[in-house]
Amino acid sequence: REVQAKLDAESGFSRSQAGEVEVTVLDGRRCKLSLSHQMRLREVKELIRQQLQVPAGQQRLLFRGRDLTKTADEPDPRWGSLGVPFGE
């Protein structure tokens, strides 16, 4: 299953440090996750697993058509290094 990460700014978070991401699964289910730039990609995938019951191995995180798992320079990058700004 592909999971698409869409940004949705929420008040109460510093735009530079944390924010909310709306996750949509191809079957239409959605949830919002509160993330910080310091979180590792595996932590984000675990939150998605908990909220939407999609195993981490079946997740493909996309932002503007770009697969975030394939563009990372390291195997478990921090969310903030993936180029996905909060509040866009």
Secondary structure, 3 states (H helix, E strand, C coil): CCEEEEECCCCCCCCCCEEEEEEEECCCCEEEEEEECCCEHHHHHHHHHHHHCCCHHHCCEEECCEEHHHHCCCCCCEHHHHCCCCCC
